[in-house]
Amino acid sequence: MSFKKAMLLLEDKSFFLGRSFGAEGEVMGEVVFNTCMSGYQEILTDPSYFGQIVTMTYPLIGNYGVNNEDVESTKPFAKGFIVRDYKDRASNWRSQETLDSYLKRNNIVGIDNIDTRFLTRKLRTRGALNGIISTVDLDPESLYEKLKVFPSMEGLDLVKDVTPRERYSWNQTDVWISERFKPEGDFKVAVIDYGVKWNILKILTALGCKLTVFSAFSSADEILSIKPDGVFLSNGPGDPAAVSYAISPIKELFDKVPIFGICLGHQLMALASGAKTFKLKFGHHGGNHPVKRLETGEVEITSQNHGFAVDYDSIDKSNWEVTHINLNDKTVEGIRHKKLPIFSVQYHPEASPGPHDSGYLFKQFCELMKKN
Ligand SMILES: NC(=O)CC[C@H](N)C(=O)O
């Protein structure tokens, strides 16, 4: 690996000199911090990170390498990667490649030797900031000139860049997942792919769902044409309120089939119900967010990755019930329709990376399809 210098500059003009790893070049994006202690490969390949530069609060990154199995999509979607201490010696029986070589091969710019604790504290007090990482220009003035015209995440539709153009079928799972999830029946499920994580598809498959995956541009009629037993709304990048074309098809599906939404899918379901979304100060990105399930009073430790949230006050409480609340900041984590078999959560029950407390939600979706 190289020992070339790299620079990170934020929109508040603060800059950090570090060391280049991964690809060389220059990238801009919204800088967010993730508090997971492992799972960098799943994080990098989660399409919801499209448009963002991720910094890990866990200091040692790269030490267990990279493999072909732990990816959440075809390639890394994060724009750039910031770490405290990159370890080039990968030690794990599943490792096939170093993170440095993986990032180089996929043209993702990384920077290490950054005081990620200081950076995270700054993002926490200032809120998410745009940033630029460069290995080709180390002049803060000139980096700032480039960054200042870069758009803010608010108002950006990034789903159009990651959603598939054509529908496809999915029938893969893996041994770890099929140990936890057993077939619950034989269901035909339409997935709307706004940037879906593969772990979701693998869990649904293990539960006995035959999946047809649709583009975000699909109409309700196209989706209903396969006569699905249920519809799943996926996670995805960007500002949910900007994905206007995806909202009315969901609304049309409301009284037709059971629907389950995760993260962006949850936000779009809420928007279709007439509620509003807003941008959080620095978002929730990590594997230890406590969420209270209001029905039972139980607390789930959840995996999360979102910068926007559903506004509690805007929810139509005569038809919808808030089912889950985040115990850190009391934001909405789940909603359910009072009569129709439709529900969604803001967090990630598929985890990957993260704890498995919330896996029951997938079974709940199967129960609704069975009853219907
Ligand atoms: N993981 C996701 O689906 C993220 C949803 C949305 N892009 C947000 O940041 O809030």
The ligand as a Tripos MOL2 file, in Angstrom:
@<TRIPOS>MOLECULE
LIG
   10     9     1     0     0
SMALL
NO_CHARGES

@<TRIPOS>ATOM
      1 N1        -31.0320    3.1390    4.9210 N.am      1 LIG1
      2 C1        -31.9510    3.8770    4.3490 C.2       1 LIG1
      3 O1        -32.8890    3.3820    3.7250 O.2       1 LIG1
      4 C2        -31.7740    5.3730    4.4580 C.3       1 LIG1
      5 C3        -32.9910    6.1770    4.1060 C.3       1 LIG1
      6 C4        -32.6880    7.6200    3.7800 C.3       1 LIG1
      7 N2        -31.7900    7.7220    2.6810 N.3       1 LIG1
      8 C5        -32.1480    8.3480    4.9870 C.2       1 LIG1
      9 O2        -31.0030    8.6870    5.0250 O.co2     1 LIG1
     10 O3        -32.8350    8.6060    5.9250 O.co2     1 LIG1
@<TRIPOS>BOND
     1     1     2 1
     2     2     3 2
     3     2     4 1
     4     4     5 1
     5     5     6 1
     6     6     7 1
     7     6     8 1
     8     8     9 2
     9     8    10 1
@<TRIPOS>SUBSTRUCTURE
     1 LIG1         1 GROUP 0 **** ****
